[in-house]
Amino acid sequence: MAAERMSMLEAKLERLDRTNRPQQPLSRMCLVGRAADGVSADEVVEWHETKVRAVQQHVMDLEKAHGDSGDTSSAVTGMLICLPTGWLHVVECSHATLSELLLAFTDGVALDKLRDVKVVATTDDIAGRSFVNWSHKQLDVQRGNFQEVDATTMPALLADTTISMLKLGKALCSLSRDEANAKLDAWSTAFADFMPSNERVEQLLEMSEIMSLSEFVAIYQAPSVMTLTEEKVWPMNRPLVY
């Protein structure tokens, strides 16, 4: 039995290696939020960068202590776009790193660094990363693309926002830092079709239907409760007495 389990493990690891997938499943999350009152854009960027680096190092140190240093799944990739109306942040990392990041973002709200933080989208076990590293950029993107949204069109709006960020990652992945900054500064010609805008971020922040970070974390950390079929049908009802 032990040999059979080892054979299955080896086959699984070989399949992951063949398809260039990491040993740990990767998660991706897109968040939107604002700076708290009195907090500048520079301070927001610095806070995010400090927390991302610290959380990544903490998780990777734990994994190294347990002999998992060869797996880079817990490294954080993504991008923070800081706009006059708020910020958009995509992170890609392991489940363990994402859990720590969510706690850090929660602390940011509690410490009056961030406010109105909401979860635009989240995906577990993504096929691969769209970003090669973690970066940030402050921009002013006026596109006038505000749109009327209802319950039917809201999922498409959230998906479009997340996809726009992923397109940015794909477009910038082969560029140096200086080249990427130059492209982002020239967004009106380089990324006019999909660049996230001031208006879009403001609209997302005003939509009460989007789950807040605190609501998401409450669900994310809650233990799973599964009701099995047997629990619904057994024991059988007592026979009726006529």
N, C-alpha and C positions, 0 to 999 in steps of 0.2 A: 504493500500500500504506500509506504514512504517513497519507494522508487517511482511509483506511478505519479504521485504528487509532484516529485521533483521533475519528472519528464514533462508534466503539464506546465509547470512553472518555466522551465527552459523554453518550451514552445511559445509560451506567452511573451517572454522576453525577446525571443528571436523575432516574433511577429512585430513587436514594437520597434525593434531596431531596424527591421526591413522596411517598415513604413515611416521611419524617422519620427516616431511618436515618443514622447517622454515616458518615463516609468510611472510618474504620477499624473493623473488627469489634470489638464489645465482648465482653469476657469477664466471667464472674462466678465467684467462688469463696467457699465457706463453710468456715471453719477453726474448730477448737476447740482449746483448750489450757489450761494452768495458768500461774500465776505461779511462777517459780523460788523455791526456799527463801529466806526472808528478804526477798522483794520484796512490797511492799504492793499492794493493789488500785489505790490512787492512782498508784503508780509504773507499774503495768501500763498504765493508761489513758494516762498522760502519754507513755510510751514509744511506744505505738501511734500516738497523735496526732502526735507529733514525726516519726515515720518516714513516716506517710502524707503529711503536708504536704511533707516534704523530697523524697520520691520523686516526688510529683506535680510539684513545682516543677522538679526536675532534668529530668524527661522533657519537660515542656512548654517549658523553655528550649532544649533540644536541637532540638525541632521548630520553635520560633520561628526558630532560627538557620538552619534549612533551608527557611524560607518556608512552614511549615505552621501558622502561628499561628491561622488561621481555624477549624481543627478542634479541638473540645473533647473528643474521644474519650478522651484521656489523663487527663482529670480523674477523680479518685476519688470515687465515691459509695458509700454503704453504712452499716453500723452495727456498733459494738462493744457487746455486752452483757456486762458484767462481773458475775458471780455469785459467791457464796461458794465454790462448788465448782470454778469455772473460768470461762472466757470463750468466747463465740461471736462470730465476726467475719465479716461478709459484705462483700466488696469488689466493685465494678463499675468496670471501666476497660478501656483498650486492652491489647492483648497486650504491648506494650513496657512499660507501667507495671506490669502484673502480674508480669512477669519480674523487674523491679527490686524489687517488694514481696516476692517470694518470697526473694530474696537477703537482704533486710532481716530477714525473719522468721528465716531461717537464722542470721544474725548474732546475733539476739536469743537464740536457743538457745545458741549458742556463748559468748555473753557472760554467761550465767546470768541473763538477764532473764525468759526464757520456758522452759517445758519441756512435754514430752508434746504437742507441737503435731501435729495430725492434719488431714487433708483430708477434710471431710465430703462435699463435692460440688464439682464444677467444670463449667462450661458455656462453650463457645466460641460466638461469634457469636450472642449473645442478641438478641432482637427489640427490646428497649428496657430502660431502667433502671427499677428498682422504688423507688429512693431518689433524692431531689433533691439531696442533699448527703451529706457524711460526718459522722456524729455518734457519740456514745458515751453510755452510761448505766450506772450501778452500781445493781443491784437485788438484792433477796432474794426469789426466786420459789419458794415451796414449793407444789407441786401434787400431790405423791404419785403421779406418773404413770410410775413405773418399770414396765417391761413386760419379759416374757420374750422373748428374741430368739434366733433361730437363723439358719442360712444362708438360709432362705427368706424370713424376715420382716425381715432386716437392711436390704435396700435400701429397703423402705417406711419404716423408722425414719429412715434418713438423709434420704430425700426429705421426710418429714414435718417434720423439723427445719429443713431449708433453706426449705421452703415457709412455715413459721411465721415465719421472719425476713423473707421477702419480703412476707408479709401485713402485718407491722409497718411495713415501708417504705411500702406503699400506703396504710395507714391514717393514717400521720403526714405524708404528703407535702404536704398542703394546710394544715398547721398551722404556726404560728410556733414558735420554739424553746421559749418558755415554755409554750405550749399543749401541745406534744409532751411536755415534761417532766412536766406535770401528768397527762397521759393515762397515761404510763408509770408514774408513781407510783401511779396508781389502776388498775393492770393487772388486779386481781382482778374489776373490774366492766367495764373497757373491753376487755380482751383475754383474758378468762378461758379462751376456747376454744382458743387457739393460742399463748399466751405461752411461750417456751422456759423451762424450769424448772431449778432446782438439780439435781434428780434426773436429768433427761435429760442435762445436760452431764456429770455425774459418770459416768453409764452409758456415754456415748460415749467418755470418756477411759479407761475400764477395758476397752474392747473391743479386743483385739489384732488383730482382723480389719480394722480401719480403717487405711488406709494412712497412715503417718507422713509428716511434711513432708519429712524427709531422703530417704525412698524416692521420694516424688513428684518432688522436685527432680532426683534422679538420672535418672529417666525423662524428665522434662520437658526437661532440658538435653541429653540424649543425642541424637546425630545419628540421623535417620531412615534406616533401612535397608530398602529395598524390593527384593523379589525378583520380577523380571518373569517373565512366562510363558515368554518366549524363553529365559531362563536355565535353566529347568527342562527344556526339550525340545530345546535346541540346544547343542552339536552332537549330532546323532543318534548313538545307540549303533552301534558297529561291527557289521556283520552277523556272525552266528555262522558259524563254519566247521565244516562237518560232515565 
